């Protein structure tokens, strides 16, 4: 079966409130014809010419201490910097200084988290939005991926699922359901991902409908932009994720299920984190230079 004919899994990618970035300009954005593109590469943020000196000094102090803590803790250490109480000018300058990376995510329940990777891999902006739209949490974090996403998946998914009803026309749905149940029950933190590539299997529309209906799409959605887009969604079953790759023309090119804590495509790597620390230190040195 041609993978481009497989029904795409519905994932709504939302904006980050005032933290808008590439692909999140809203209805007012120009409607350009989508063109093929290569992998996104690092683009260094820049210090605005009109940045207020007191805001620059505050950001230098905050980010300097934060980066030093991140360097001591390492990628697994999880350094954190609370921003909610900072003046608006400081928060805005931090937004402009850190930029936007390839990975964004949100949760729909029980709390509304909005996550955006900065231009520096392993450094994340994490916000919580109240029902009335207020930000009730705003912080910078380091790590392979913010823990709120994994915590939400674990809290909202079940350890077991009742068997689905198998509709007429199913070919391999029963075997796939049993494989997913067995692998999900056996998976432990630190284990390699178990990947089921539906694009390479003989599956019917009835098979796909059965899997979609059984697993569902749940509270955690992640978008990773690299070569095209990778859209990742949690399911009703713990540690089971839909992972779908779309090319730059938004055509589905790979449809898979991964049994893992978080799919690797969404995670920051140690080498990239080390590069981020170096680049951030260079950026702070540039900020500290006299105007």
N, C-alpha and C positions, 0 to 999 in steps of 0.2 A: 504494500500500500504506500502511495506517495505521502510522505509526512505532511506535505502542505495541505492535504485534504483533511487532516485530523482536526476535529473541532477544538479551537483554542479554548483554553481554560480562562474563565472570566476573572481578571484582576483589575481593579480600579486603582490607578496610581494617583494619589492626591498631592496637592502642593503642601508646603511647609509653613503656611501662614506668611509672615513677613520674610521668611527665608526662601525666596524664590530662586530657582536655578535653571540650568539648561533643561529645556523640555517642559517647564512649568510656568510658562508665561501667561496662560489663560486664554480667554477668547479673543483678546485684543492682539495676539501675536500674529505676524504676517503668515499667510498660508503658502509656504514654499513647497515646491515639489520635493518629496523626499528623494535624496540621492544616496547611492552607496557610499559607505565611509569605512575607514580602517579603525583600528583600536584607538580609543582615547588615550592621550598621553598627558603627562603632567604639565600644567601651565601655572607658573608661579603667580600667586596673587600680588597685588601691588598696593602701596600705601597711597591713599587719595591725597591730592595736592592740598585740599582744604581741611585736612584733619586737624582738629584742635590740639594744641600742644599738651593741655592737661589730659585729654583723652589718650593721646599717644603715650604719655608717661604712665598712665594707669594700665594700659594694655601691656606695655613693656614689663611692668612689675608682675601683673597677673600671669601672662604667658611665660615669662621667664621662670617663675616658680613652678608653674605647671609642667613645663618642658623638662625642667631639672628633675621633678618627681617622676615623670614618665620615663626618663632615662634610667633612673635608679630602679624602678619597678619592672621595666621591660613590658613586652606586649601582654604577657599573662597577668601582670600586676594590677592593672586597672586603676590608673591615676584618674582623679576627678576634680573638676573645677566648677563650683556653683556660680551661675551667672544671673539668676533671677533678680537678685537685689542690686545689681550693678546699674549705673545710669544708662539711659537709652543710648547716649553717644558712645559709651564704652562698648556696649553690646553690638552696636552697629559697626564699629570699627573692627571688632573681633570677627563679625560676619565677613566683612570685606577682606580682612587679612587672611582668613583661613580658606575662603572659597568653597567650592563644591566638588566632591568626588563622584565616583561611578555608582555608589550604592546608596539607595534610599529605601525607607521602609515605614510602615505604619501598622498599628493594631487597632481593631475595632471594638474589642471587649477584653476583659472587664474594665480596662482603662485605655484611654486614647493616647497612645504614644506616637510621636513622630520622630523619626531618626534620619539624619543625613550625614553621610561620610563627608569629611572636609576634603580639600584638595590634597591633604597629607594622609596617606593610607594609615589606618590604625588609630586615627583621631576622629572622633564622632561628636556631632551635636545631637543631644537627646532632649526632647521636649515632651511635656505632658499637657494636653489640652482639656480643659473642663468642658462640661456640656454647654456652657454659655459662651465658649470660645476663648476664655481667659487662659493664659499660660500659668500653670500651677507648678511646673518644674522646667528648668532650663539649665543645662550643664554641658560641659565638655567632658568626654570620657576617652580613655584609651583602651584598646583591646582588639581582639580579632573581630568581634562584633558586640554591640551592646547587649548586656545580659537581659534587659527587659524583653527582648524579642524571644529569647529562649524560655524565659520564665513564663511568658504569656502562652506560648505553645504548650508547655508542660502543664500549665494550670487549666487550659481549656480543652485539651485533647484527652481521650480515654485510653486506657491500657489495652482494652479489648473492644471489638465491635461485633455485633450480631451479624450473622451471614446475610448477604443480600438475596433478593429474589432474582433468579436468572431468567431473563426474558428469552423468547424465541429468537433464534439467530445468533446466540452466543457461541463462540468457538473456543476461546481460551480464558474466558472470564473466571471460571471456577478455579483453574490452575493458578491464575495470577492472584486471586484473592487468597488462596492458601499460602502461596509464596510470600505475599506481603504480611499476612498474619504471623507466619513462622519467623520471618526475619525481624519484624518489629518486636516480637516477644523476646528474641535472642539478643538484640543489639544492646551493647553497653557503651558508656562513654569511653572514648579512645579507640573503639573499633573503626575499621574502614567503612566507608559508605557502601551499602548494597544498592546498586543501580539497576533498574528495570527500564530498558530503552524500548518504549512502546513503538517508536518509529521503525524499529527493525524487526518487530514481531508480526506474525500473521494475526491481526486482531480485526474484528468486525465493528461496525458502528454500534451494534448491540453490546459488544464487549466494553467499548469505551463508555457508553451510556451507563452500564452497570457499575463500572469503576468510579465514574464521576459521581453517580448517585450514592454509592456506598461510602466513599471517602469524603466527598464534599470539598468545599473550599472554606477555610475557617478564618480565624482571627488575625493571623500574621501574614502580611504580604510584603515581599521584598522585590525590588527592581535593581538589577545589576547591569550597568551599561558598559559594554566593552566592544566586542565585535557584535554590533546590533544590540539587542536587549535580551536579558535572561530574566524571566519572571518566575518567582518562587512563591508558593503559597502553602501554608500549613494545612493539615487535614484533620479529620476527626480522630485519627489514630496517632498516638505519641510517636515522635521521631520519624514520621512519614510525611514527605513533602512532594508536591507537584513541582517539577522543574521543566520549564519550557523555554526554548531558545527561538528567537525571532531574528531574521536578518534585518538589514537597514531599510528594507521595503516593508517591514512588519509582516512578513510571511513566516509561518511556523515551519521551522526546519528540524527541530528535535523536540520530542514529547516524551518525558520520562518521569518515573517515580523514584525518589531516593529515600532510603532508610538510613538516617544519620541524625546527629544532634542538630546541625545546621549545614546545608550544602556548602561545599568548599568554595564555590564560585562567589559567595557572598562574604567570605572571610578575608581579613587582612593578613598578610604573610609577614613573618619575622624580618625578612630581607627588606621588604617595602617599609616596614616600621622603622628600621634602622635608617633608611634613606630619608624618611619623613623627619626624624629627629635632626639629621644633618641640615636639611633644607630649612626647617623651622629656626634653627640656630642662626643660619645665614640670614634669614628674613629679619629676625630680631636685631641682628647686628646692623642691617640696613636701616631699620626703624630708628635705631639709636644714633645714627649719624646726624650731625648738625644740618639744619636746612640750608 
